[in-house]
């Protein structure tokens, strides 16, 4: 019973982390921007986030002669038409996103199958261990591909911003996506050792 509860909690937390990472507003905005980029014929349209210092606020605070007050840079999303886009990077990003989608669907399918067997009483078997290992590898692949897309986005944004003497705001890498699959792989190794010891004990008897 404890194993069932812990498994459900683990999957629930990982699902919440995905929802937190990809909220509805971000997905809708990315879809609209992607559709506009795909419809461009003469030029490529890019949306990049750049730093835009608050000059007016900075000048006002300077008149107060207070060094303890600092003005942080704000950010702005710019729509830039650029003809120098790297086709190789664009193609690579599309292929990576395609693989990411497949890995995500595959991991969801493995999760459902694992839970079905688990609630039917199949706690420890070679089939369940294999299924759990496949789920861990799929989630690990999602983490690698997701961070690879972030790297490509940061590189492309920095390159385009530098053409206009701007400084792009780089997105953060999400290394938390590696925690759950690595934990699952550790659990798989423990279960394999337990299953091996159980089989040895049965043979001894």
C-alpha positions, 0 to 999 in steps of 0.5 A, spaced: 500 500 500 505 504 501 508 503 494 502 505 491 501 511 495 509 513 494 508 512 486 502 516 485 505 522 489 511 521 485 508 522 479 503 527 481 509 531 483 512 530 476 506 532 473 505 539 477 512 540 475 511 540 468 505 544 469 509 549 472 514 549 467 509 550 461 503 554 463 497 555 458 499 563 457 506 561 455 504 555 450 499 560 447 504 565 446 509 560 443 504 557 438 502 564 436 509 566 435 511 560 431 505 560 427 507 567 425 514 565 424 512 559 419 507 564 415 513 569 413 515 568 406 520 574 405 524 574 412 524 570 418 520 573 424 523 572 431 521 574 438 527 575 443 527 578 450 532 583 451 534 588 457 531 595 457 534 599 463 529 604 466 533 610 465 528 615 467 527 611 474 535 611 474 536 619 473 530 620 478 534 616 484 540 619 482 538 626 484 536 623 491 544 621 492 542 615 495 547 609 493 543 604 497 537 604 492 539 600 485 535 600 479 534 593 476 533 592 468 527 591 466 525 586 460 522 587 453 520 582 448 522 585 441 519 582 434 525 582 429 525 580 422 531 577 420 534 574 414 540 571 417 537 565 421 541 559 421 537 554 417 540 548 420 539 551 427 531 551 425 531 544 423 535 541 429 530 545 433 524 542 430 527 535 430 528 536 437 521 538 439 519 532 435 523 527 439 521 531 445 513 530 444 514 522 442 518 521 448 513 525 452 507 521 449 511 514 450 513 516 458 505 518 459 504 511 456 509 507 460 506 511 466 499 509 465 501 501 464 505 501 470 500 504 474 495 499 472 499 493 473 501 496 480 494 497 482 492 490 480 497 487 485 504 486 480 509 490 485 515 486 483 516 483 477 521 483 471 516 486 467 514 492 472 522 493 473 523 493 465 517 498 464 520 503 470 526 503 467 524 505 460 519 510 463 526 513 467 530 513 460 524 517 457 523 522 462 531 523 462 531 524 454 525 529 455 530 533 460 536 532 455 532 535 449 528 540 453 535 543 455 538 542 448 532 547 446 533 552 451 541 552 449 539 553 442 534 558 443 539 562 448 544 562 442 539 564 437 537 570 441 544 572 443 546 572 436 540 576 433 540 581 439 548 582 438 546 584 430 542 590 433 547 592 439 542 589 444 543 584 450 538 578 450 536 575 456 537 568 456 532 563 459 534 558 464 536 551 464 531 546 467 536 541 471 530 539 475 527 535 470 533 530 471 531 529 478 525 524 478 528 519 472 535 519 476 531 517 482 527 512 478 533 509 475 536 508 482 529 505 484 530 500 479 537 498 481 534 497 488 528 493 485 533 488 481 537 487 487 531 485 491 528 480 485 535 477 484 536 476 492 529 473 492 530 468 486 536 466 490 533 465 496 527 461 493 533 456 489 536 455 496 530 453 499 
